Amino acid sequence: MDGLTCAGCALSAVGATAGPALWLAMPRTQRHLGGGFENEGMDLTVLFTELPLVVLGGAFLPLLVFTLLVRAAGRRRG
């Protein structure tokens, strides 16, 4: 059981890191953070509104899927 717990924590950490990395790579986010022509469309409020949700979603969504898969596998075994 300790291995599953460790795997779930590692998956959550990877998701919390990969979520913002993917979010930063999107053209929409780059435009809001100053990637537009002469800072056109620059909106730094995305750092306060979207970024926390991206981090939480990246951490909890993989953990939720992992938990559901472990429970489904446990029910199949009996």
Secondary structure, DSSP 8 states (H G I E B T S, - for coil): -HHHHHHHHHHHHHHHHHHHHHHHHSHHHHIIIIISGGGTT--TTHHHHHHHHHHHHHHHHHHHHHHHHHHHHHHHH-
